[in-house]
Amino acid sequence: MINKEKVLENTIERCRERNIILPTYKQMSDPGLIPEKIQEELKNIGLWDLNSLNMFRITWKNEPVNSGGGFGDVNYLELPSELTGVKARIIMLIGKYFPTGAHKVGATFGPLVEKLITGRFDPTRQKALWPSTGNYCRGGAYDSYLLGCDSIAVLPEGMSSERFEWLHKVGAEVIATPGTESNVKEIYDKVKELMAERGDEIVNLNQFEEIGNSLWHYAVTGPAMEEVFENLKNKDDRCAAMFLTQGSAGTLGSADYLRTVFPSIKVCAGEALQCPTLLFNGFGEHRIEGIGDKHVPWIHNMKNMDLVAGIDDTPNIRLMRLFNENAGKEFLKKQPGIDPVLVDKLKYLGISSIANMMGSIKLAKYFEMTGKDFIITVATDSMEMYQSRLKEENEKYGEFDSTQAAVSFAADILGLKTDHMIELNYYDKKRMHNLKYFTWVEQQGKTAEELNAQWYDDKYWSSRYAQVDLWDQEIEEFNERTGVLKKYL
């Protein structure tokens, strides 16, 4: 029997030794609540530095600089009609200015901190296990380091080399599993093997089932989206829709928040067309890194979805080249109405971010949206972890030239169609929800009773998101017990 109070005492002592303070969700949503002395100290700390105070930079509101920045408004890009070919205003929150360059440091904060402050994880003797298809294990390894925990990253061997190199640099134990982006079951199999071998030595923090993942997005990303819309809207404008690739479904927790503010919003979940799990109960492999497939995440509230769209990975990769190769950028800068400054910022869109842009365009075309309609989406990460992919494309297909740029712009953006989209009725949603059974009940030990509760109990999801206030209270109590915060007040 684990003595939770003893574990909690160990955790408190570790945090006291290493000068660790935990931010609250309120502070991550509104950094203005962070003590001024902490904000001052951050001015001498780099955005990616392995410094525990960087936990206070787990927010969408970091000043967009690499070192010493303060806080401001939400970081976002608006993609103009001249680029997208649609009248709707497409807004992308930018993940580049989180520590590690991706918002996954937030998605991993929730699951890890919730266990630390409740005595269910002992950083002095246990390792945090982060199963992932990419950025989640990076965020987990980073947060673990800041919180004085050892970590294990499990991810497919076919992910970009930059991911593996970065994980080794922060001292994570790295385990590569067979396959690529969509080989999620192989990750689960390795996790089972590790749990059997090492037992209590490790704590599994599975992004696909940890409510702390989607809860962070509900509490932090959702309000950030609302704030951007409120700041940009004109009279009679509508927060009409949001598009997000499914991935772990964590970011889709923000859709549950936006539904409470904008009840008529249309929510579209995307997936790779080459692995159409939601669309056709299908399977396959694809190249859109960051949106693992072949199952429905436990934390995905399928009842809150309105549409599903398939994103073709071939044009997605071509657009990666259009936005990042010199010939592509030069072509775009010559197009009427496209600001050259914006073109230089398209490197803020990683591969899955480009998929979110493509899905947003498809969504705008599907509903014939006007300039009064806002579509909200996210650029999870930038191109910093995908330079090897550009090199691979050049080696395989040769130099990207102006002709290819013109073709890609015309076909892959302006030529996007509303194919491979389903507007969901009740039983479409239920069919997709029921797919959880085969992964989570048959393989991962969840119960059919809870699966049914997710569908039939109207308070299932809202009651879980309501835990954020309790978690904030427990974080404040934890900080008080460590005593580290006092010197900053």
RODO-2510 file (C-alpha; in nm, 4 decimals, decimal comma):
residues 489
     n   res          X          Y          Z
     1     m     0,0000     0,0000     0,0000
     2     i     0,1430     0,3365    -0,1053
     3     n     0,1593     0,5924     0,1729
     4     k     0,0418     0,9007    -0,0179
     5     e     0,1364     1,1421     0,2601
     6     k     0,4906     1,0029     0,2688
     7     v     0,5146     1,0335    -0,1103
     8     l     0,3837     1,3886    -0,0858
     9     e     0,6466     1,4707     0,1773
    10     n     0,9182     1,3383    -0,0558
    11     t     0,7814     1,5527    -0,3397
    12     i     0,7630     1,8635    -0,1231
    13     e     1,1224     1,8135    -0,0078
    14     r     1,2391     1,7664    -0,3686
    15     c     1,0669     2,0887    -0,4745
    16     r     1,2098     2,2725    -0,1746
    17     e     1,5617     2,1539    -0,2592
    18     r     1,5328     2,2563    -0,6242
    19     n     1,3480     2,5838    -0,5771
    20     i     1,0383     2,4560    -0,7619
    21     i     0,7109     2,6498    -0,7627
    22     l     0,4030     2,5230    -0,9441
    23     p     0,1952     2,7711    -1,1475
    24     t    -0,1816     2,7549    -1,1175
    25     y    -0,4128     2,7153    -1,4147
    26     k    -0,5368     3,0681    -1,3516
    27     q    -0,1795     3,1969    -1,3874
    28     m    -0,1233     2,9989    -1,7073
    29     s    -0,4408     3,1484    -1,8494
    30     d    -0,3648     3,4988    -1,7172
    31     p     0,0102     3,5526    -1,6570
    32     g    -0,0719     3,8913    -1,5066
    33     l    -0,1428     3,6939    -1,1878
    34     i     0,2185     3,5704    -1,1677
    35     p     0,4150     3,7434    -0,8872
    36     e     0,6171     4,0381    -1,0183
    37     k     0,9436     3,9039    -0,8732
    38     i     0,9050     3,5855    -1,0772
    39     q     0,8330     3,7899    -1,3888
    40     e     1,1485     3,9914    -1,3235
    41     e     1,3609     3,6797    -1,2805
    42     l     1,2267     3,5350    -1,6060
    43     k     1,3794     3,8296    -1,7912
    44     n     1,7187     3,6588    -1,7481
    45     i     1,6019     3,3112    -1,8553
    46     g     1,5812     3,1687    -2,2088
    47     l     1,2486     3,0342    -2,3315
    48     w     1,3826     2,6783    -2,3662
    49     d     1,6170     2,6890    -2,0655
    50     l     1,5957     2,4012    -1,8185
    51     n     1,4987     2,6319    -1,5352
    52     s     1,2048     2,5482    -1,3095
    53     l     1,0685     2,9041    -1,3335
    54     n     0,9949     2,8333    -1,6994
    55     m     0,6858     2,6475    -1,5811
    56     f     0,5359     2,9957    -1,5553
    57     r     0,5861     3,0215    -1,9309
    58     i     0,3391     2,7404    -1,9946
    59     t     0,1001     2,9904    -2,1494
    60     w    -0,0121     3,1208    -2,4889
    61     k     0,0886     3,4720    -2,3790
    62     n     0,4681     3,4643    -2,3794
    63     e     0,6401     3,7569    -2,5423
    64     p     0,7497     3,6206    -2,8840
    65     v     1,1233     3,6242    -2,8175
    66     n     1,3683     3,3432    -2,7504
    67     s     1,5073     3,4790    -2,4257
    68     g     1,4169     3,7143    -2,1449
    69     g     1,0651     3,7902    -2,2571
    70     g     0,7705     3,8943    -2,0471
    71     f     0,4021     3,8365    -2,1132
    72     g     0,1486     4,0010    -2,3398
    73     d    -0,1421     3,9055    -2,5617
    74     v    -0,2098     3,5603    -2,7048
    75     n     0,0319     3,4688    -2,9843
    76     y    -0,1610     3,4085    -3,3071
    77     l    -0,1559     3,4511    -3,6835
    78     e    -0,4488     3,5523    -3,9019
    79     l    -0,4315     3,3875    -4,2425
    80     p    -0,5649     3,6325    -4,5045
    81     s    -0,8122     3,5421    -4,7762
    82     e    -0,5440     3,6029    -5,0383
    83     l    -0,3528     3,3088    -4,8896
    84     t    -0,6409     3,0784    -4,7985
    85     g    -0,8786     3,1449    -5,0878
    86     v    -1,1778     3,1718    -4,8513
    87     k    -1,3564     3,4720    -4,7051
    88     a    -1,3702     3,3385    -4,3490
    89     r    -1,1142     3,4754    -4,1032
    90     i    -0,8871     3,1883    -4,0030
    91     i    -0,7034     3,2440    -3,6735
    92     m    -0,4184     3,0161    -3,5632
    93     l    -0,2873     3,0232    -3,2083
    94     i     0,0918     2,9855    -3,2252
    95     g     0,2642     2,7190    -3,0157
    96     k     0,6190     2,8172    -3,1118
    97     y     0,6576     3,0474    -2,8127
    98     f     0,6062     2,7837    -2,5487
    99     p     0,9150     2,6250    -2,3922
   100     t     1,0233     2,3436    -2,6327
   101     g     0,8417     2,5290    -2,9129
   102     a     0,5157     2,3372    -2,8722
   103     h     0,2086     2,3692    -2,6499
   104     k     0,2498     2,0100    -2,5317
   105     v     0,4302     2,1366    -2,2208
   106     g     0,0801     2,2341    -2,1084
   107     a    -0,0785     1,9042    -2,2059
   108     t     0,1877     1,7223    -2,0002
   109     f     0,1760     1,9649    -1,7066
   110     g    -0,1771     1,8555    -1,6177
   111     p    -0,1243     1,4786    -1,5877
   112     l     0,2119     1,5076    -1,4090
   113     v     0,1334     1,7847    -1,1607
   114     e    -0,2027     1,6368    -1,0659
   115     k    -0,0233     1,3205    -0,9532
   116     l     0,2608     1,5069    -0,7809
   117     i     0,0319     1,7201    -0,5643
   118     t    -0,1874     1,4247    -0,4643
   119     g     0,0929     1,1898    -0,3585
   120     r     0,0522     0,9480    -0,6494
   121     f     0,3954     1,0066    -0,8005
   122     d     0,7254     1,0076    -0,6138
   123     p     0,9892     1,2061    -0,8082
   124     t     1,2633     1,0777    -0,5787
   125     r     1,2266     0,7165    -0,6938
   126     q     0,9807     0,6904    -0,9858
   127     k     1,0116     0,7766    -1,3540
   128     a     0,7429     0,9496    -1,5579
   129     l     0,6556     0,7387    -1,8632
   130     w     0,5466     0,9432    -2,1645
   131     p     0,3969     0,7381    -2,4527
   132     s     0,3676     0,9614    -2,7563
   133     t     0,3946     1,0111    -3,1298
   134     g     0,6100     1,3195    -3,0884
   135     n     0,5696     1,6486    -2,9051
   136     y     0,3913     1,5060    -2,6012
   137     c     0,6955     1,3089    -2,4897
   138     r     0,9106     1,6160    -2,5526
   139     g     0,6812     1,8253    -2,3350
   140     g     0,6746     1,5500    -2,0753
   141     a     1,0521     1,5138    -2,0651
   142     y     1,0879     1,8919    -2,0318
   143     d     0,8305     1,9242    -1,7530
   144     s     0,9770     1,6214    -1,5773
   145     y     1,3223     1,7786    -1,5773
   146     l     1,1891     2,1072    -1,4388
   147     l     1,0016     1,9181    -1,1671
   148     g     1,3018     1,7080    -1,0680
   149     c     1,1699     1,3821    -1,2156
   150     d     1,3372     1,1247    -1,4380
   151     s     1,1469     1,0404    -1,7560
   152     i     1,1029     0,7733    -2,0210
   153     a     0,9912     0,8702    -2,3718
   154     v     0,8288     0,6066    -2,5911
   155     l     0,7696     0,7068    -2,9541
   156     p     0,7740     0,5499    -3,3041
   157     e     1,1141     0,5037    -3,4628
   158     g     0,9955     0,6779    -3,7805
   159     m     0,9455     1,0194    -3,6159
   160     s     1,1771     1,3061    -3,7112
   161     s     1,5395     1,2735    -3,6015
   162     e     1,5251     1,6135    -3,4286
   163     r     1,2809     1,4735    -3,1732
   164     f     1,5153     1,1930    -3,0730
   165     e     1,8176     1,4222    -3,0564
   166     w     1,6352     1,6706    -2,8333
   167     l     1,5092     1,3986    -2,5963
   168     h     1,8602     1,2661    -2,5474
   169     k     1,9829     1,6179    -2,4698
   170     v     1,7444     1,6532    -2,1749
   171     g     1,8517     1,3166    -2,0384
   172     a     1,5345     1,1198    -2,1043
   173     e     1,5458     0,7451    -2,1462
   174     v     1,4292     0,7043    -2,5063
   175     i     1,2590     0,3946    -2,6455
   176     a     1,1728     0,3742    -3,0168
   177     t     0,8849     0,1473    -3,1185
   178     p     0,8173    -0,0006    -3,4647
   179     g     0,6420     0,2092    -3,7276
   180     t     0,5575     0,5732    -3,7759
   181     e     0,2938     0,8280    -3,6830
   182     s    -0,0117     0,6013    -3,6876
   183     n     0,1446     0,3048    -3,5028
   184     v    -0,0058     0,3899    -3,1648
   185     k    -0,0840     0,0314    -3,0567
   186     e     0,2850    -0,0558    -3,0777
   187     i     0,3478     0,2237    -2,8261
   188     y     0,0816     0,0814    -2,5939
   189     d     0,2327    -0,2665    -2,6242
   190     k     0,5748    -0,1334    -2,5229
   191     v     0,4196     0,0512    -2,2290
   192     k     0,2553    -0,2712    -2,1083
   193     e     0,5883    -0,4485    -2,1364
   194     l     0,7661    -0,1753    -1,9398
   195     m     0,4991    -0,1717    -1,6699
   196     a     0,5294    -0,5488    -1,6311
   197     e     0,9093    -0,5347    -1,6162
   198     r     0,9538    -0,2352    -1,3865
   199     g     0,6301    -0,2233    -1,1922
   200     d     0,6159     0,0560    -0,9354
   201     e     0,9359     0,2133    -1,0696
   202     i     0,7391     0,3982    -1,3385
   203     v     0,4116     0,5906    -1,3643
   204     n     0,2357     0,5843    -1,7009
   205     l     0,1121     0,9270    -1,8155
   206     n    -0,0700     0,8316    -2,1342
   207     q    -0,1804     1,1423    -2,3238
   208     f    -0,4678     0,9550    -2,4880
   209     e    -0,6389     0,8783    -2,1565
   210     e    -0,5198     1,1408    -1,9044
   211     i    -0,7956     1,3958    -1,8438
   212     g    -0,5267     1,6413    -1,7325
   213     n    -0,4300     1,6719    -2,1001
   214     s    -0,7669     1,7956    -2,2235
   215     l    -0,8396     1,9780    -1,8973
   216     w    -0,5353     2,2019    -1,9518
   217     h    -0,6689     2,2953    -2,2953
   218     y    -1,0185     2,3501    -2,1544
   219     a    -0,8827     2,5852    -1,8881
   220     v    -0,6053     2,7603    -2,0835
   221     t    -0,6366     2,7154    -2,4616
   222     g    -1,0144     2,7647    -2,4776
   223     p    -1,0079     3,1013    -2,2986
   224     a    -0,7112     3,2091    -2,5151
   225     m    -0,9171     3,1369    -2,8272
   226     e    -1,2118     3,3291    -2,6870
   227     e    -0,9876     3,6254    -2,6021
   228     v    -0,8431     3,6473    -2,9534
   229     f    -1,1902     3,6410    -3,1079
   230     e    -1,3234     3,9065    -2,8706
   231     n    -1,0266     4,1330    -2,9476
   232     l    -1,0591     4,0972    -3,3265
   233     k    -1,4315     4,0792    -3,3882
   234     n    -1,6407     4,3499    -3,5455
   235     k    -2,0114     4,3991    -3,5023
   236     d    -2,2135     4,0909    -3,6049
   237     d    -1,9017     3,8712    -3,6433
   238     r    -1,9415     3,5097    -3,5349
   239     c    -1,7056     3,2634    -3,3711
   240     a    -1,8387     3,0181    -3,6235
   241     a    -1,6122     2,7137    -3,6144
   242     m    -1,2964     2,5474    -3,4983
   243     f    -1,0858     2,2827    -3,6677
   244     l    -0,8327     2,0596    -3,4929
   245     t    -0,6753     1,7314    -3,5886
   246     q    -0,7737     1,4581    -3,3447
   247     g    -0,4271     1,3526    -3,2236
   248     s    -0,4589     1,2711    -2,8553
   249     a    -0,7815     1,4796    -2,8501
   250     g    -0,6245     1,6955    -2,5788
   251     t    -0,6470     2,0208    -2,7735
   252     l    -1,0080     1,9361    -2,8543
   253     g    -1,0756     1,9962    -2,4855
   254     s    -1,0773     2,3631    -2,5861
   255     a    -1,3821     2,2864    -2,8007
   256     d    -1,5728     2,1826    -2,4897
   257     y    -1,4903     2,5224    -2,3405
   258     l    -1,5845     2,7195    -2,6536
   259     r    -1,9167     2,5338    -2,6695
   260     t    -2,0077     2,6862    -2,3326
   261     v    -1,9386     3,0367    -2,4681
   262     f    -2,0502     2,9970    -2,8301
   263     p    -2,3163     2,7210    -2,8301
   264     s    -2,3670     2,7276    -3,2075
   265     i    -1,9978     2,6837    -3,2941
   266     k    -1,9182     2,4055    -3,5433
   267     v    -1,6399     2,1720    -3,4296
   268     c    -1,4562     1,9657    -3,6903
   269     a    -1,2039     1,6954    -3,5996
   270     g    -0,9427     1,6115    -3,8596
   271     e    -0,7398     1,3014    -3,9316
   272     a    -0,5033     1,1886    -4,2042
   273     l    -0,6899     1,0625    -4,5091
   274     q    -0,4356     0,7808    -4,5319
   275     c    -0,5500     0,6532    -4,1918
   276     p    -0,9264     0,7252    -4,1880
   277     t    -1,0221     0,5791    -3,8506
   278     l    -1,3112     0,8157    -3,7799
   279     l    -1,4233     0,8492    -4,1402
   280     f    -1,4293     0,4830    -4,2422
   281     n    -1,3163     0,2762    -3,9398
   282     g    -1,0020     0,2549    -4,1511
   283     f    -0,6313     0,2148    -4,0926
   284     g    -0,3045     0,2938    -4,2648
   285     e     0,0115     0,5002    -4,2329
   286     h     0,0637     0,8686    -4,3006
   287     r     0,3149     1,1506    -4,2761
   288     i     0,1341     1,4177    -4,0750
   289     e     0,3471     1,3964    -3,7620
   290     g     0,1628     1,4732    -3,4403
   291     i    -0,1827     1,3241    -3,5086
   292     g    -0,1516     0,9520    -3,4239
   293     d    -0,4410     0,7364    -3,5438
   294     k    -0,5972     0,3878    -3,5606
   295     h    -0,7975     0,4495    -3,2454
   296     v    -1,0200     0,7054    -3,0721
   297     p    -0,8584     0,8580    -2,7613
   298     w    -1,0331     0,7923    -2,4310
   299     i    -1,0457     1,1671    -2,3599
   300     h    -1,2113     1,2570    -2,6920
   301     n    -1,5638     1,3853    -2,6289
   302     m    -1,7111     1,2631    -2,9572
   303     k    -2,0537     1,3945    -2,8642
   304     n    -1,9192     1,7496    -2,8978
   305     m    -1,8066     1,7008    -3,2586
   306     d    -2,0059     1,8275    -3,5576
   307     l    -1,7889     1,7123    -3,8472
   308     v    -1,4916     1,4951    -3,9343
   309     a    -1,2545     1,5711    -4,2228
   310     g    -0,9746     1,3741    -4,3844
   311     i    -0,6530     1,5615    -4,4667
   312     d    -0,4367     1,4218    -4,7474
   313     d    -0,0743     1,3981    -4,6392
   314     t     0,0720     1,4465    -4,9918
   315     p    -0,0430     1,8087    -5,0379
   316     n     0,0317     1,8627    -4,6694
   317     i     0,3994     1,7812    -4,7255
   318     r     0,4077     1,9902    -5,0452
   319     l     0,2802     2,2870    -4,8468
   320     m     0,5563     2,2311    -4,5949
   321     r     0,7963     2,2927    -4,8828
   322     l     0,5977     2,5887    -5,0185
   323     f     0,6104     2,7624    -4,6799
   324     n     0,9769     2,6912    -4,6075
   325     e     1,1791     2,6617    -4,9281
   326     n     1,3195     2,9870    -5,0702
   327     a     1,1388     2,9465    -5,4026
   328     g     0,8097     2,8938    -5,2247
   329     k     0,8486     3,1977    -5,0009
   330     e     0,9539     3,4164    -5,2921
   331     f     0,6476     3,3055    -5,4886
   332     l     0,4092     3,3797    -5,2015
   333     k     0,5608     3,7223    -5,1389
   334     k     0,4770     3,8193    -5,4983
   335     q     0,1084     3,7325    -5,4610
   336     p    -0,1259     4,0330    -5,4269
   337     g    -0,2500     4,0894    -5,0745
   338     i    -0,0064     3,8517    -4,9005
   339     d     0,2153     4,0401    -4,6587
   340     p     0,5833     3,9366    -4,6913
   341     v     0,6101     3,9590    -4,3114
   342     l     0,3398     3,6928    -4,2818
   343     v     0,5203     3,4706    -4,5337
   344     d     0,8301     3,4775    -4,3148
   345     k     0,6148     3,3649    -4,0213
   346     l     0,4728     3,0596    -4,2006
   347     k     0,7706     2,8690    -4,0587
   348     y     0,5735     2,8839    -3,7327
   349     l     0,3501     2,6122    -3,8819
   350     g     0,4789     2,2579    -3,8370
   351     i     0,3397     1,9644    -4,0326
   352     s     0,0275     1,9085    -3,8194
   353     s    -0,0269     2,2857    -3,8068
   354     i    -0,0435     2,2919    -4,1873
   355     a    -0,3029     2,0151    -4,1642
   356     n    -0,5055     2,2361    -3,9273
   357     m    -0,4869     2,5188    -4,1813
   358     m    -0,6016     2,2867    -4,4615
   359     g    -0,8915     2,1576    -4,2520
   360     s    -0,9985     2,5112    -4,1648
   361     i    -1,0126     2,6014    -4,5336
   362     k    -1,2182     2,2916    -4,6114
   363     l    -1,4525     2,3799    -4,3257
   364     a    -1,4964     2,7362    -4,4534
   365     k    -1,5819     2,6052    -4,8000
   366     y    -1,8197     2,3398    -4,6656
   367     f    -2,0358     2,5976    -4,4843
   368     e    -1,9802     2,8733    -4,7447
   369     m    -1,8573     3,1043    -4,4712
   370     t    -1,8285     3,4791    -4,5128
   371     g    -1,5979     3,7491    -4,3808
   372     k    -1,8201     3,7645    -4,0719
   373     d    -1,7177     3,4119    -3,9733
   374     f    -1,4139     3,3282    -3,7622
   375     i    -1,2541     2,9839    -3,7655
   376     i    -1,0166     2,9097    -3,4769
   377     t    -0,7350     2,6564    -3,4948
   378     v    -0,3869     2,5944    -3,3555
   379     a    -0,0288     2,5730    -3,4775
   380     t     0,0917     2,3141    -3,2282
   381     d     0,4579     2,3588    -3,3166
   382     s     0,6847     2,5169    -3,5770
   383     m     0,9273     2,3757    -3,8327
   384     e     1,2135     2,3554    -3,5819
   385     m     1,1666     1,9808    -3,5384
   386     y     1,1165     1,9054    -3,9097
   387     q     1,4210     2,0395    -4,0914
   388     s     1,5242     1,6813    -4,1656
   389     r     1,1934     1,6328    -4,3476
   390     l     1,2728     1,9225    -4,5807
   391     k     1,6110     1,7686    -4,6497
   392     e     1,4507     1,4316    -4,7244
   393     e     1,2057     1,5871    -4,9704
   394     n     1,4884     1,7650    -5,1519
   395     e     1,6905     1,4465    -5,1744
   396     k     1,3909     1,2528    -5,3039
   397     y     1,2347     1,5028    -5,5458
   398     g     1,5056     1,7594    -5,6131
   399     e     1,5088     2,1326    -5,5560
   400     f     1,1742     2,3053    -5,5016
   401     d     1,1326     2,5704    -5,7727
   402     s     0,8928     2,8504    -5,8633
   403     t     0,6834     2,6274    -6,0904
   404     q     0,6281     2,3770    -5,8120
   405     a     0,5426     2,6665    -5,5813
   406     a     0,2764     2,7946    -5,8214
   407     v     0,1276     2,4476    -5,8650
   408     s     0,1218     2,3810    -5,4906
   409     f    -0,0428     2,7134    -5,4109
   410     a    -0,3101     2,6602    -5,6762
   411     a    -0,3778     2,2942    -5,6029
   412     d    -0,3004     2,2429    -5,2356
   413     i    -0,4515     2,5626    -5,0930
   414     l    -0,6801     2,7357    -5,3427
   415     g    -0,7856     2,4014    -5,4889
   416     l    -0,8857     2,2372    -5,1600
   417     k    -1,2305     2,0777    -5,1825
   418     t    -1,4918     1,9579    -4,9380
   419     d    -1,4295     1,5920    -5,0180
   420     h    -1,3744     1,3390    -4,7392
   421     m    -1,5910     1,5291    -4,4922
   422     i    -1,8826     1,4012    -4,2861
   423     e    -2,1319     1,6241    -4,1065
   424     l    -2,2217     1,4052    -3,8099
   425     n    -2,5641     1,2958    -3,6988
   426     y    -2,6302     1,1318    -3,3604
   427     y    -2,5448     0,7816    -3,4773
   428     d    -2,2334     0,8905    -3,6663
   429     k    -2,0991     1,0288    -3,3393
   430     k    -2,2035     0,7196    -3,1477
   431     r    -2,0352     0,4901    -3,4023
   432     m    -1,7080     0,6795    -3,3591
   433     h    -1,7451     0,6866    -2,9818
   434     n    -1,8031     0,3101    -2,9745
   435     l    -1,4660     0,2538    -3,1436
   436     k    -1,3142     0,3330    -2,8042
   437     y    -1,4339    -0,0061    -2,6816
   438     f    -1,1844    -0,2038    -2,8847
   439     t    -0,8816    -0,0065    -2,7677
   440     w    -0,9735     0,0950    -2,4172
   441     v    -1,2022    -0,1727    -2,2781
   442     e    -1,0603    -0,4789    -2,4550
   443     q    -0,6937    -0,3738    -2,4456
   444     q    -0,6346    -0,1048    -2,1838
   445     g    -0,8486    -0,2038    -1,8884
   446     k    -1,1201     0,0614    -1,8994
   447     t    -1,4771    -0,0393    -1,8196
   448     a    -1,7802    -0,0520    -2,0455
   449     e    -1,9696     0,1275    -1,7684
   450     e    -1,7458     0,4339    -1,7919
   451     l    -1,7551     0,4178    -2,1704
   452     n    -2,1339     0,4366    -2,1532
   453     a    -2,1136     0,7159    -1,8962
   454     q    -1,9080     0,9218    -2,1418
   455     w    -2,1968     0,8981    -2,3847
   456     y    -2,5122     0,8961    -2,1707
   457     d    -2,4176     1,0960    -1,8594
   458     d    -2,4598     1,4654    -1,9417
   459     k    -2,2332     1,5605    -1,6505
   460     y    -1,9468     1,3220    -1,7281
   461     w    -1,7286     1,5719    -1,9156
   462     s    -1,8308     1,8907    -1,7346
   463     s    -1,7632     1,7349    -1,3943
   464     r    -1,4109     1,6455    -1,4993
   465     y    -1,3350     1,9889    -1,6353
   466     a    -1,4737     2,1399    -1,3166
   467     q    -1,1808     1,9803    -1,1301
   468     v    -0,9558     2,2660    -1,2429
   469     d    -1,0609     2,4853    -0,9495
   470     l    -0,9842     2,2035    -0,7054
   471     w    -0,6466     2,1436    -0,8698
   472     d    -0,5623     2,5140    -0,8415
   473     q    -0,6481     2,5041    -0,4737
   474     e    -0,4263     2,1985    -0,4231
   475     i    -0,1407     2,3629    -0,6184
   476     e    -0,1634     2,6675    -0,3913
   477     e    -0,1610     2,4447    -0,0817
   478     f     0,1356     2,2501    -0,2186
   479     n     0,3326     2,5706    -0,2829
   480     e     0,2547     2,6874     0,0685
   481     r     0,3928     2,3631     0,2120
   482     t     0,7177     2,3865     0,0155
   483     g     0,7631     2,7476     0,1239
   484     v     0,9552     2,8368    -0,1937
   485     l     0,6993     3,0879    -0,3183
   486     k     0,7335     3,3099    -0,0108
   487     k     1,0550     3,4762    -0,1277
   488     y     0,8762     3,5958    -0,4457
   489     l     0,5833     3,7588    -0,2646
***
